[in-house]
Amino acid sequence: MQVTKHYSATSRLLHWAMALLLISMLFLGLSMVQSLAVWQVEAVALHKSFGVVALILVVIRLINTWRNVSPSLPNELSQLQRLAASITHIGLYIAMLLMPLSGWLMQNADGRVVNVFGLFSLPNLIAVDIRYFAFFREVHALVAWVFLMLIFMHISAALYHGLIKSDGVFSSMFKGK
């Protein structure tokens, strides 16, 4: 088995590109819910398009994660910390999948088309139904809040490892081989 201390360049690029995209999307989504401003129509269109980009990127990232060796956690980490790291990462991936999928299904259930940057439209996967719309809207909102919590936990753990422990966990996502 190959041992590595750093993530691959592809893994790092996907991580940071998606971090920027997803955090931006979460804050844009939260601002859209609170506003009826004139910019909201354009914001919703961009939110949908970038949501599709996020879904494509998370699929690519899952394939990349499966194909590349990730650095091991330090041996000094307790079983509880290892479990927390594992659950947080799994939760982040689930959220990265559920957010765009629930948004897509919510739009379908409301009879709206998900148009991607004016280039193409996604197919409708479910029938128009206000009950489905309400369900997927709630899922989308709930997952957004859980996602924000998981991101906060992830950033907090990364800073703990980088600023307090200095155990290589933080630097594994910054430095190459």
Backbone as a chain_set.jsonl record, in Angstrom:
{"seq": "MQVTKHYSATSRLLHWAMALLLISMLFLGLSMVQSLAVWQVEAVALHKSFGVVALILVVIRLINTWRNVSPSLPNELSQLQRLAASITHIGLYIAMLLMPLSGWLMQNADGRVVNVFGLFSLPNLIAVDIRYFAFFREVHALVAWVFLMLIFMHISAALYHGLIKSDGVFSSMFKGK", "coords": {"N": [[0.832, -1.178, 0.0], [0.529, 2.203, -0.836], [1.975, 4.983, 0.813], [1.289, 8.303, 1.683], [1.901, 11.777, 2.369], [0.619, 14.008, 1.573], [-2.161, 15.401, -0.172], [-3.114, 14.74, -3.573], [-2.406, 16.883, -6.402], [-4.669, 17.232, -7.976], [-6.687, 16.527, -6.164], [-6.362, 18.569, -4.268], [-6.904, 20.85, -5.831], [-9.596, 20.357, -6.583], [-10.739, 20.317, -4.012], [-10.319, 22.998, -3.011], [-11.48, 24.569, -5.034], [-14.115, 23.668, -4.951], [-14.709, 24.31, -2.287], [-14.706, 27.123, -2.329], [-16.748, 27.548, -4.255], [-18.994, 26.19, -3.071], [-19.338, 27.381, -0.521], [-19.859, 29.984, -1.345], [-22.216, 29.509, -2.767], [-23.931, 28.625, -0.699], [-24.147, 30.955, 0.899], [-25.203, 32.721, -0.996], [-27.626, 31.422, -1.497], [-28.831, 31.638, 1.048], [-29.091, 34.422, 1.192], [-30.855, 34.887, -0.903], [-33.233, 33.791, -0.01], [-33.981, 35.564, 1.918], [-34.657, 37.874, 0.61], [-36.386, 40.006, -1.679], [-35.353, 41.373, -3.739], [-34.492, 43.113, -6.82], [-32.398, 41.816, -8.04], [-32.75, 39.18, -7.523], [-33.882, 37.328, -9.383], [-31.865, 36.923, -11.314], [-29.927, 35.964, -9.562], [-31.059, 33.554, -8.677], [-31.053, 32.107, -11.083], [-28.27, 31.92, -11.553], [-27.597, 30.51, -9.241], [-28.867, 28.056, -9.675], [-27.476, 27.179, -12.002], [-24.777, 27.087, -11.111], [-25.191, 25.227, -9.144], [-25.558, 22.883, -10.607], [-23.002, 22.696, -11.692], [-21.637, 22.234, -9.287], [-22.695, 19.712, -8.612], [-21.677, 18.119, -10.698], [-18.934, 18.465, -10.197], [-18.707, 17.277, -7.641], [-19.194, 14.608, -8.207], [-17.0, 14.083, -9.868], [-15.064, 14.553, -7.946], [-15.573, 12.499, -6.092], [-14.882, 10.252, -7.655], [-12.186, 10.874, -8.058], [-11.283, 10.774, -5.386], [-11.645, 8.091, -4.853], [-9.804, 6.99, -6.593], [-7.292, 7.977, -5.831], [-4.698, 7.906, -3.365], [-5.179, 8.873, -0.066], [-3.756, 10.941, 2.508], [-2.863, 9.446, 5.626], [-4.401, 9.759, 8.846], [-2.81, 11.227, 11.732], [-1.109, 9.005, 13.994], [-1.42, 9.608, 16.68], [-3.967, 10.511, 17.06], [-7.058, 10.207, 18.741], [-9.5, 7.546, 18.946], [-12.054, 8.587, 18.997], [-11.685, 11.115, 17.79], [-10.889, 10.281, 15.251], [-13.225, 8.986, 14.437], [-14.997, 11.168, 14.474], [-13.832, 12.742, 12.447], [-14.197, 11.055, 10.244], [-17.023, 10.773, 10.145], [-17.729, 13.448, 9.73], [-16.522, 13.964, 7.21], [-17.913, 12.114, 5.585], [-20.488, 13.126, 5.954], [-20.159, 15.66, 4.768], [-19.772, 14.927, 2.063], [-22.241, 13.679, 1.549], [-23.935, 15.876, 1.898], [-22.941, 17.492, -0.171], [-23.904, 16.111, -2.333], [-26.689, 15.935, -1.836], [-27.583, 18.607, -1.734], [-27.529, 19.845, -4.459], [-29.121, 17.914, -5.771], [-31.579, 17.911, -4.337], [-32.314, 20.543, -4.804], [-32.658, 20.524, -7.59], [-34.777, 18.649, -7.834], [-36.714, 20.025, -6.355], [-37.15, 22.252, -7.997], [-38.15, 20.926, -10.262], [-40.551, 19.861, -9.196], [-41.955, 22.167, -8.844], [-42.5, 22.87, -11.366], [-40.591, 24.226, -12.762], [-37.855, 24.859, -14.939], [-34.527, 23.671, -14.901], [-32.128, 25.459, -16.023], [-28.957, 25.615, -17.443], [-26.708, 27.995, -17.378], [-27.88, 29.055, -19.69], [-27.216, 27.325, -21.688], [-28.06, 24.632, -21.79], [-30.802, 22.562, -20.663], [-31.726, 20.764, -17.751], [-33.258, 17.518, -17.544], [-36.674, 16.959, -16.495], [-37.325, 15.232, -13.568], [-39.334, 14.471, -11.879], [-42.91, 14.683, -11.394], [-44.936, 17.673, -11.555], [-45.876, 18.855, -8.475], [-47.216, 20.203, -5.636], [-46.847, 19.204, -3.078], [-44.546, 17.641, -3.281], [-42.817, 19.684, -3.995], [-42.832, 21.24, -1.622], [-41.74, 19.372, 0.151], [-39.118, 18.859, -0.953], [-38.125, 21.43, -0.876], [-37.947, 21.878, 1.868], [-36.087, 19.865, 2.496], [-33.875, 20.811, 1.063], [-33.378, 23.234, 2.422], [-32.904, 22.312, 5.069], [-30.676, 20.613, 4.693], [-28.888, 22.546, 3.852], [-28.406, 24.025, 6.229], [-27.327, 22.0, 7.862], [-25.121, 21.409, 6.308], [-23.681, 23.854, 6.477], [-23.03, 23.711, 9.206], [-21.402, 21.408, 9.217], [-19.32, 22.297, 7.574], [-18.297, 24.343, 9.181], [-17.389, 22.763, 11.33], [-15.434, 21.264, 9.985], [-13.614, 23.253, 9.107], [-12.895, 24.263, 11.599], [-11.637, 22.014, 12.76], [-9.538, 21.701, 10.952], [-8.097, 24.087, 11.398], [-7.429, 23.694, 14.085], [-5.71, 21.495, 13.857], [-3.733, 22.683, 12.28], [-2.887, 25.066, 13.616], [-2.637, 24.49, 16.351], [-2.014, 21.729, 16.921], [-0.128, 21.156, 14.898], [0.415, 18.888, 13.257], [0.609, 18.007, 10.651], [-1.758, 17.452, 9.329], [-3.243, 19.688, 8.49], [-1.44, 20.91, 6.672], [-1.355, 19.0, 4.693], [-3.287, 19.505, 2.802], [-2.436, 21.716, 1.569], [0.232, 21.67, 0.657], [2.25, 20.205, -1.902], [3.767, 17.19, -3.225]], "CA": [[0.0, 0.0, 0.0], [1.303, 3.434, -0.979], [1.784, 5.945, 1.894], [1.512, 9.676, 1.24], [1.686, 12.791, 3.404], [-0.093, 15.132, 0.978], [-3.167, 15.091, -1.183], [-2.663, 14.987, -4.94], [-2.714, 18.221, -6.926], [-6.072, 17.193, -8.409], [-7.516, 16.548, -4.95], [-6.28, 19.907, -3.68], [-7.613, 21.767, -6.717], [-11.029, 20.108, -6.423], [-11.118, 20.725, -2.658], [-10.382, 24.448, -2.857], [-12.47, 25.106, -5.979], [-15.441, 23.36, -4.422], [-14.9, 25.078, -1.051], [-15.09, 28.472, -2.75], [-18.047, 27.467, -4.921], [-20.078, 25.772, -2.184], [-19.581, 28.404, 0.498], [-20.527, 31.077, -2.064], [-23.587, 29.07, -3.068], [-24.706, 28.61, 0.538], [-24.465, 32.324, 1.291], [-26.121, 33.265, -1.998], [-28.925, 30.815, -1.225], [-29.396, 32.254, 2.256], [-29.475, 35.807, 0.897], [-32.016, 34.876, -1.796], [-34.413, 33.47, 0.785], [-34.303, 36.732, 2.736], [-34.774, 39.084, -0.198], [-37.203, 40.076, -2.893], [-34.695, 42.422, -4.519], [-34.551, 42.953, -8.272], [-31.324, 40.913, -8.463], [-33.053, 37.809, -7.121], [-34.127, 36.471, -10.55], [-30.551, 36.549, -11.842], [-29.248, 35.169, -8.534], [-31.631, 32.203, -8.716], [-30.552, 31.464, -12.3], [-26.868, 31.568, -11.297], [-27.593, 29.497, -8.185], [-29.201, 26.783, -10.331], [-26.382, 26.785, -12.893], [-23.619, 26.683, -10.308], [-25.575, 23.995, -8.452], [-25.261, 21.791, -11.537], [-21.532, 22.611, -11.707], [-21.26, 21.595, -8.024], [-23.042, 18.283, -8.702], [-20.68, 17.495, -11.581], [-17.649, 18.456, -9.495], [-18.686, 16.305, -6.538], [-19.047, 13.278, -8.824], [-15.576, 14.005, -10.245], [-14.286, 14.466, -6.706], [-15.731, 11.141, -5.551], [-14.049, 9.374, -8.484], [-10.809, 11.228, -7.727], [-11.008, 10.261, -4.038], [-11.587, 6.638, -4.959], [-8.62, 6.614, -7.377], [-6.046, 8.484, -5.259], [-4.408, 7.597, -1.966], [-5.244, 10.026, 0.827], [-2.857, 10.825, 3.659], [-3.434, 8.869, 6.844], [-4.442, 10.637, 10.01], [-1.71, 10.933, 12.655], [-1.338, 7.901, 14.929], [-1.752, 10.139, 18.003], [-5.386, 10.864, 17.133], [-7.9, 9.254, 19.467], [-10.542, 6.885, 18.134], [-13.175, 9.517, 18.903], [-11.34, 12.112, 16.775], [-10.934, 9.595, 13.955], [-14.638, 8.782, 14.128], [-15.555, 12.489, 14.149], [-13.323, 13.121, 11.122], [-14.847, 10.197, 9.25], [-18.44, 11.143, 10.055], [-17.793, 14.782, 9.132], [-16.24, 13.864, 5.772], [-19.056, 11.439, 4.943], [-21.577, 14.098, 5.962], [-19.889, 16.682, 3.751], [-20.044, 14.356, 0.74], [-23.694, 13.501, 1.428], [-24.503, 17.213, 1.689], [-22.556, 17.955, -1.513], [-24.793, 15.436, -3.286], [-28.097, 16.241, -1.571], [-27.947, 20.003, -2.027], [-27.975, 20.07, -5.845], [-30.21, 17.006, -6.151], [-32.841, 18.392, -3.759], [-32.658, 21.766, -5.528], [-33.158, 20.114, -8.913], [-36.1, 18.042, -7.653], [-37.6, 21.093, -5.91], [-37.505, 23.02, -9.187], [-39.022, 20.057, -11.071], [-41.859, 19.753, -8.55], [-42.614, 23.467, -9.0], [-42.722, 23.079, -12.788], [-39.545, 25.103, -13.29], [-36.765, 24.211, -15.652], [-33.178, 23.991, -14.447], [-31.357, 25.838, -17.199], [-27.558, 25.754, -17.042], [-26.049, 29.114, -18.056], [-28.491, 29.28, -20.989], [-26.647, 26.389, -22.666], [-28.926, 23.451, -21.88], [-31.683, 22.379, -19.513], [-31.769, 19.411, -17.201], [-34.581, 16.901, -17.699], [-37.517, 16.884, -15.307], [-37.275, 13.877, -13.021], [-40.582, 14.177, -11.166], [-44.074, 15.447, -11.835], [-45.254, 18.889, -10.817], [-46.726, 18.533, -7.33], [-46.895, 21.14, -4.566], [-46.372, 18.448, -1.906], [-43.134, 17.316, -3.553], [-42.086, 20.94, -3.917], [-42.67, 21.591, -0.205], [-40.817, 18.402, 0.749], [-37.744, 19.087, -1.417], [-37.688, 22.745, -0.388], [-37.531, 21.665, 3.262], [-34.845, 19.087, 2.46], [-32.829, 21.724, 0.587], [-33.075, 24.169, 3.509], [-32.329, 21.569, 6.191], [-29.336, 20.189, 4.304], [-28.041, 23.752, 3.829], [-27.989, 24.325, 7.601], [-26.428, 20.927, 8.292], [-23.902, 21.617, 5.519], [-22.95, 24.955, 7.113], [-22.489, 23.204, 10.46], [-20.299, 20.498, 8.886], [-18.212, 23.125, 7.075], [-17.723, 24.978, 10.368], [-16.632, 21.723, 12.046], [-14.288, 20.917, 9.152], [-12.658, 24.36, 9.187], [-12.392, 24.307, 12.984], [-10.691, 20.905, 12.938], [-8.34, 22.005, 10.159], [-7.341, 25.116, 12.11], [-6.893, 23.049, 15.289], [-4.54, 20.7, 13.445], [-2.695, 23.551, 11.734], [-2.386, 26.091, 14.534], [-2.372, 23.988, 17.701], [-1.325, 20.421, 16.888], [0.968, 21.145, 13.908], [0.675, 17.464, 13.033], [0.665, 17.697, 9.223], [-3.092, 17.282, 8.743], [-3.566, 20.946, 7.808], [-0.541, 21.148, 5.539], [-1.552, 17.982, 3.643], [-4.188, 20.039, 1.786], [-1.796, 22.903, 0.99], [1.526, 21.389, 0.042], [2.369, 19.063, -2.797], [4.884, 16.275, -2.957]], "C": [[0.879, 1.246, 0.0], [0.955, 4.39, 0.173], [2.13, 7.33, 1.361], [1.224, 10.634, 2.385], [0.865, 13.97, 2.886], [-1.13, 14.623, -0.012], [-2.6, 15.405, -2.561], [-3.055, 16.401, -5.37], [-4.174, 18.293, -7.363], [-7.001, 17.267, -7.213], [-7.528, 17.933, -4.322], [-7.048, 20.92, -4.53], [-9.129, 21.596, -6.566], [-11.52, 20.58, -5.056], [-11.315, 22.234, -2.569], [-11.368, 25.093, -3.827], [-13.883, 24.872, -5.457], [-15.715, 24.114, -3.128], [-15.378, 26.488, -1.393], [-16.497, 28.475, -3.356], [-19.165, 27.193, -3.924], [-20.367, 26.79, -1.088], [-20.276, 29.608, -0.138], [-21.982, 30.739, -2.336], [-24.472, 29.079, -1.822], [-25.09, 30.026, 0.959], [-25.377, 33.011, 0.28], [-27.527, 32.727, -1.754], [-29.596, 31.432, -0.009], [-29.841, 33.688, 1.992], [-30.703, 35.854, -0.01], [-33.303, 34.638, -1.019], [-34.894, 34.697, 1.548], [-34.632, 37.981, 1.917], [-35.759, 38.912, -1.347], [-36.644, 41.151, -3.816], [-34.742, 42.102, -6.014], [-33.492, 41.977, -8.775], [-31.656, 39.441, -8.195], [-33.254, 36.87, -8.313], [-32.804, 35.993, -11.143], [-29.79, 35.671, -10.847], [-29.754, 33.729, -8.535], [-31.113, 31.448, -9.941], [-29.097, 31.041, -12.124], [-26.759, 30.453, -10.259], [-27.888, 28.112, -8.784], [-28.035, 26.295, -11.196], [-25.169, 26.309, -12.113], [-23.922, 25.45, -9.456], [-25.304, 22.769, -9.32], [-23.746, 21.594, -11.637], [-21.056, 21.886, -10.441], [-21.555, 20.1, -8.055], [-22.037, 17.538, -9.58], [-19.338, 17.39, -10.872], [-17.611, 17.448, -8.346], [-18.588, 14.882, -7.083], [-17.59, 13.067, -9.24], [-14.72, 13.831, -8.995], [-14.4, 13.083, -6.07], [-14.897, 10.138, -6.33], [-12.577, 9.608, -8.165], [-10.408, 10.656, -6.363], [-10.842, 8.748, -4.07], [-10.284, 6.188, -5.648], [-7.288, 7.013, -6.755], [-5.918, 8.115, -3.784], [-4.451, 8.896, -1.166], [-4.266, 9.842, 1.968], [-3.582, 10.218, 4.857], [-3.471, 9.928, 7.932], [-3.283, 10.274, 10.939], [-2.081, 9.824, 13.639], [-1.797, 8.382, 16.294], [-3.232, 10.476, 18.157], [-6.171, 9.776, 17.86], [-8.928, 8.635, 18.522], [-11.743, 7.808, 17.96], [-12.911, 10.591, 17.844], [-11.353, 11.503, 15.38], [-12.377, 9.39, 13.497], [-15.289, 10.109, 13.719], [-15.112, 12.948, 12.763], [-14.03, 12.338, 10.026], [-16.313, 10.586, 9.052], [-18.591, 12.509, 9.39], [-17.537, 14.719, 7.63], [-17.377, 13.183, 5.022], [-20.236, 12.396, 4.862], [-21.4, 15.189, 4.92], [-20.184, 16.153, 2.348], [-21.541, 14.146, 0.517], [-24.354, 14.852, 1.153], [-24.178, 17.741, 0.292], [-23.402, 17.3, -2.598], [-26.249, 15.865, -3.097], [-28.494, 17.667, -1.923], [-28.371, 20.186, -3.493], [-29.12, 19.152, -6.263], [-31.556, 17.479, -5.599], [-33.282, 19.689, -4.439], [-33.257, 21.471, -6.895], [-34.573, 19.558, -8.791], [-37.125, 19.073, -7.189], [-38.079, 21.904, -7.113], [-38.439, 22.215, -10.097], [-40.437, 20.029, -10.501], [-42.644, 21.059, -8.644], [-42.873, 23.791, -10.477], [-41.709, 24.004, -13.429], [-38.429, 24.285, -13.914], [-35.442, 24.618, -15.004], [-32.346, 24.189, -15.701], [-29.94, 26.153, -16.741], [-26.867, 26.784, -17.929], [-26.616, 29.396, -19.452], [-28.016, 28.328, -22.071], [-27.513, 25.152, -22.878], [-29.769, 23.397, -20.613], [-31.627, 20.934, -19.055], [-33.161, 18.825, -17.409], [-35.369, 16.957, -16.385], [-37.568, 15.434, -14.85], [-38.543, 13.48, -12.295], [-41.684, 15.088, -11.686], [-44.247, 16.697, -10.985], [-46.248, 18.516, -9.719], [-46.293, 19.412, -6.161], [-46.379, 20.418, -3.325], [-44.909, 18.057, -2.09], [-42.275, 18.576, -3.452], [-41.809, 21.311, -2.46], [-41.66, 20.663, 0.466], [-39.372, 18.708, 0.344], [-37.224, 20.471, -1.028], [-37.21, 22.636, 1.061], [-36.221, 20.882, 3.334], [-33.68, 20.005, 2.085], [-32.404, 22.679, 1.712], [-32.4, 23.461, 4.683], [-30.901, 21.135, 5.886], [-28.391, 21.389, 4.265], [-27.533, 24.076, 5.232], [-27.041, 23.271, 8.146], [-25.08, 21.074, 7.586], [-23.051, 22.736, 6.128], [-22.304, 24.502, 8.421], [-21.286, 22.29, 10.207], [-19.085, 21.268, 8.371], [-17.519, 23.814, 8.244], [-16.877, 23.976, 11.151], [-15.349, 21.386, 11.298], [-13.209, 22.0, 9.239], [-12.054, 24.44, 10.589], [-11.363, 23.214, 13.232], [-9.4, 21.172, 12.169], [-7.473, 23.047, 10.865], [-6.717, 24.568, 13.395], [-5.623, 22.266, 14.939], [-3.405, 21.581, 12.945], [-2.07, 24.491, 12.743], [-2.0, 25.555, 15.915], [-1.542, 22.7, 17.663], [-0.083, 20.419, 15.991], [1.408, 19.727, 13.569], [0.663, 17.041, 11.564], [-0.682, 17.534, 8.554], [-3.452, 18.52, 7.918], [-2.723, 21.13, 6.551], [-0.731, 20.134, 4.411], [-2.453, 18.484, 2.522], [-3.622, 21.291, 1.133], [-0.553, 22.581, 0.18], [1.453, 20.174, -0.86], [3.547, 18.192, -2.419], [6.2, 16.927, -3.291]], "O": [[1.855, 1.328, 0.747], [-0.222, 4.588, 0.477], [3.136, 7.508, 0.674], [0.408, 10.345, 3.261], [0.459, 14.834, 3.664], [-0.982, 13.554, -0.604], [-1.708, 16.243, -2.695], [-3.929, 17.026, -4.77], [-4.84, 19.305, -7.143], [-7.996, 17.991, -7.243], [-8.576, 18.418, -3.894], [-7.768, 21.759, -3.989], [-9.857, 22.58, -6.435], [-12.593, 21.174, -4.951], [-12.356, 22.7, -2.106], [-12.027, 26.071, -3.471], [-14.735, 25.759, -5.511], [-16.853, 24.521, -2.892], [-16.344, 26.981, -0.81], [-17.33, 29.31, -3.004], [-20.179, 27.891, -3.929], [-21.529, 27.032, -0.762], [-21.181, 30.189, 0.461], [-22.87, 31.573, -2.16], [-25.629, 29.494, -1.883], [-26.237, 30.269, 1.336], [-26.237, 33.803, 0.665], [-28.502, 33.478, -1.798], [-30.793, 31.718, -0.033], [-30.867, 34.121, 2.517], [-31.513, 36.774, 0.106], [-34.342, 35.217, -1.336], [-36.091, 34.845, 1.795], [-34.863, 39.044, 2.492], [-35.931, 37.824, -1.898], [-37.385, 41.766, -4.583], [-34.999, 40.966, -6.413], [-33.669, 41.37, -9.831], [-30.907, 38.555, -8.606], [-32.83, 35.716, -8.251], [-32.639, 34.809, -11.439], [-29.089, 34.741, -11.247], [-28.966, 32.792, -8.409], [-30.77, 30.27, -9.84], [-28.725, 29.93, -12.501], [-25.923, 29.557, -10.388], [-27.236, 27.126, -8.44], [-27.654, 25.127, -11.125], [-24.599, 25.259, -12.412], [-23.009, 24.712, -9.087], [-24.867, 21.734, -8.816], [-23.264, 20.461, -11.663], [-20.176, 21.027, -10.51], [-20.749, 19.302, -7.576], [-21.599, 16.442, -9.23], [-18.678, 16.353, -10.935], [-16.575, 16.829, -8.109], [-17.949, 14.033, -6.461], [-17.015, 12.007, -8.996], [-13.766, 13.053, -8.99], [-13.411, 12.557, -5.561], [-14.269, 9.263, -5.735], [-11.81, 8.656, -8.018], [-9.312, 10.116, -6.213], [-9.982, 8.199, -3.381], [-9.736, 5.135, -5.321], [-6.254, 6.449, -7.11], [-6.91, 8.026, -3.06], [-3.835, 9.892, -1.546], [-3.974, 8.712, 2.36], [-4.772, 10.457, 5.064], [-2.677, 10.869, 7.935], [-2.823, 9.133, 10.933], [-3.232, 9.721, 14.064], [-2.492, 7.653, 17.002], [-3.7, 10.703, 19.272], [-5.974, 8.584, 17.624], [-9.183, 9.154, 17.435], [-12.378, 7.815, 16.905], [-13.812, 10.941, 17.083], [-11.787, 12.15, 14.427], [-12.708, 9.594, 12.329], [-16.037, 10.168, 12.743], [-15.913, 13.48, 11.995], [-14.415, 12.9, 9.0], [-16.78, 10.711, 7.92], [-19.49, 12.702, 8.572], [-18.255, 15.35, 6.855], [-17.762, 13.627, 3.941], [-20.909, 12.477, 3.834], [-22.359, 15.597, 4.265], [-20.781, 16.856, 1.533], [-22.051, 14.405, -0.573], [-25.221, 14.963, 0.286], [-25.022, 18.36, -0.356], [-23.594, 17.877, -3.668], [-26.957, 16.126, -4.07], [-29.618, 17.909, -2.363], [-29.486, 20.645, -3.741], [-29.995, 19.563, -7.026], [-32.561, 17.452, -6.309], [-34.476, 19.916, -4.632], [-34.238, 22.091, -7.303], [-35.464, 19.944, -9.548], [-38.288, 19.004, -7.586], [-39.266, 22.207, -7.234], [-39.403, 22.757, -10.637], [-41.411, 20.158, -11.244], [-43.87, 21.052, -8.534], [-43.401, 24.855, -10.8], [-41.941, 24.514, -14.525], [-38.111, 23.179, -13.476], [-35.263, 25.77, -14.609], [-31.92, 23.234, -16.35], [-29.745, 26.875, -15.763], [-26.492, 26.5, -19.067], [-25.905, 29.922, -20.309], [-28.364, 28.492, -23.241], [-27.678, 24.684, -24.004], [-29.494, 24.086, -19.63], [-31.498, 20.009, -19.858], [-34.142, 19.567, -17.448], [-34.786, 16.998, -15.302], [-37.823, 14.527, -15.642], [-38.81, 12.292, -12.111], [-41.432, 16.111, -12.323], [-43.771, 16.771, -9.852], [-47.307, 17.946, -9.982], [-45.136, 19.369, -5.744], [-45.555, 20.966, -2.594], [-44.122, 18.137, -1.146], [-41.171, 18.555, -2.908], [-40.681, 21.657, -2.108], [-40.826, 21.109, 1.253], [-38.497, 18.805, 1.205], [-36.018, 20.659, -0.867], [-36.196, 23.225, 1.434], [-35.347, 21.2, 4.14], [-32.626, 19.972, 2.72], [-31.212, 22.902, 1.925], [-31.422, 23.97, 5.23], [-30.015, 21.275, 6.729], [-27.216, 21.259, 4.609], [-26.35, 24.371, 5.406], [-26.061, 23.6, 8.815], [-24.028, 20.886, 8.197], [-21.839, 22.582, 6.278], [-21.165, 24.866, 8.712], [-20.272, 22.387, 10.899], [-17.948, 20.925, 8.696], [-16.29, 23.864, 8.295], [-15.773, 24.302, 11.587], [-14.293, 21.239, 11.912], [-12.031, 21.694, 9.424], [-10.852, 24.657, 10.745], [-10.328, 23.465, 13.849], [-8.305, 20.906, 12.666], [-6.252, 22.903, 10.923], [-5.598, 24.94, 13.749], [-4.605, 22.361, 15.626], [-2.236, 21.262, 13.162], [-0.856, 24.696, 12.733], [-1.123, 26.116, 16.572], [-0.494, 22.609, 18.303], [0.903, 19.748, 16.298], [2.595, 19.402, 13.588], [0.701, 15.848, 11.264], [-0.753, 17.481, 7.326], [-3.912, 18.404, 6.782], [-3.246, 21.469, 5.489], [-0.307, 20.387, 3.283], [-2.404, 17.958, 1.41], [-4.251, 21.868, 0.246], [-0.326, 23.172, -0.876], [0.692, 19.238, -0.612], [4.231, 18.431, -1.424], [7.253, 16.309, -3.13]]}, "num_chains": 1, "name": "protein.A"}
